[in-house]
Amino acid sequence: MNYQILIVDDEPPARKLLSDYVSKVSSLGLAEVCSNGEEALAFLKENPVDILLLDIRMPLMTGMDLLNELKDKPLTIFVTAYEEYAVKGYELDVIDYLVKPVSFERFRKAIDKAVEYLSVQVVAEETGEKPDYFFIKTDTRIVKFLFAEVQAIEAQREYIKIITAARKVMSLVSLTSIANALPGEFVRIHRSFIINMRHIDEVQSNEVLIGKELYPISRNYRDEFFKKLGDRKLL
């Protein structure tokens, strides 16, 4: 499958380099190259893309401003010279963060992560089914989890922590990247937490008790959580 990429960067050398990198990957197609956020916003309103390679510090409209304007966000990889924006980038649920100057090897690693995620989405849409398990890559291992065993998933800066009764595993993935692949019993209750409703022991005011752990319910996710909870109540 050919995944369409939009490059947005105000620096001509960066646009050229990224365009060259895209041309070297057979699974990618270059949809457009934009020099600023306004141009990209106009393009995306008429032309959906799969992956967005996005600079952060641009005049008039920053990369973060652009993402906040988009209702349906493409899978996004930030590309910037300013490493201090990494944490903010993961708060916006980008799938990866590249620091300039970007090597082809690091670019390919980010693209492979994005394509793997998109491929899982495509298979799920085509079959209408999802497996009862998933794999997560850690620094040295690939770990298998059953969806049913996962109690909660916590965002910790650019990492996530997957929590079961028996173990806790860290992985360099954004919370939204995994959220979109989770089945219906999972619900986001906070910017930093997704919980599995099968494991809820109690709901205490603005907190959920799972085992011995309390997880906060934030205002932004409260309505969705209590709607799902209401759908499962007997009385």
Secondary structure, 3 states (H helix, E strand, C coil): CCEEEEEECCCHHHHHHHHHHHHCCCCEEEEEEECCHHHHHHHHHHCCCCEEEECCCCCCCCHHHHHHHCCCCCEEEEEECCHHHHHHHHHCCCCEEEECCCCHHHHHHHHHHHHHHHHHHHHHHHHCCCCCEEEEECCCCEEEEEHHHEEEEEEECCEEEEEECCCEEEECCCHHHHHCCCCCCEEEEECCEEEEHHHCCEEECCEEEECCEEEECCHHHHHHHHHHHHHCCCC
